[in-house]
């Protein structure tokens, strides 16, 4: 066991698929629970409080706001509720483990953590940059925007969640596994100076070296570290049940090694695992992988 705060973990499910506008990831929290996440963590030695799922209302038809963002009102409402729930659990000195749902839920998760840890480091595992704004997004899908929002860039109704002053420092944010960026994302990442380790760097340096550098960036001068793990960072061979698969991703062992190295550093104070799409999965394989990775992140060891 690796009790970062203490040995209490609060599981929060967010069955939101509106950010991706594709059905399937709304069943992600249930799939991860069914794959045995609670039992796995209890075996390690944690006391689990499953807060169940935040209620999500799905409109009968696609809704656009004035900036062509899809389902803005409901995504805003869900993330406001999520940020309050995450903050509440941290107030109880419990480790928030958020299960998605699409990656737009990171807006609420991070906003909730920032209520307590003003200088937060983040390690973001993803095939995509998720740093689009309404001006650069080719689709209007908000799951491609949470990084930008957490930096304070984007629609006011999203950047205002948790307060406009509670935002991340781009210099304490690291992306890992990136292999699909839109032109606007490339420009903003360069402007902000975000550390990005693409699959090229992982292939060249090796995962151990990448994690060594990443941990140094996010842990120096911060109050804690949040891990946000999008299952599409992995190669579809290992995680087929994701909404936006991109070939050439992390292997099963590379992913576990990353979690193990982060765990050993004893820096993580919150985490989320997102984008498990059961409709596209094979015998719940991706959810089972997510559970195994959660175990590694939170201290599971062979010896």
NORTA-V822814 format. One record per helix or strand of 3 or more residues. SS is the DSSP state (H for helix, E for strand). FROM is the first residue (numbers start at 0). LEN is the number of residues. If there is no record, write none. Layout:
ss-><SS	SS>
from-><FROM	FROM>
len-><LEN	LEN>
//
This chain:
ss-><E	H	H	E	H	E	H	E	H	H	H	H	E	H	E	H	H	E	H	H	E	H	H>
from-><7	24	36	46	71	94	102	119	141	145	155	169	172	182	194	198	206	223	230	251	267	277	284>
len-><7	10	8	8	20	6	12	6	3	6	4	3	6	10	4	7	13	7	3	14	7	3	13>
//
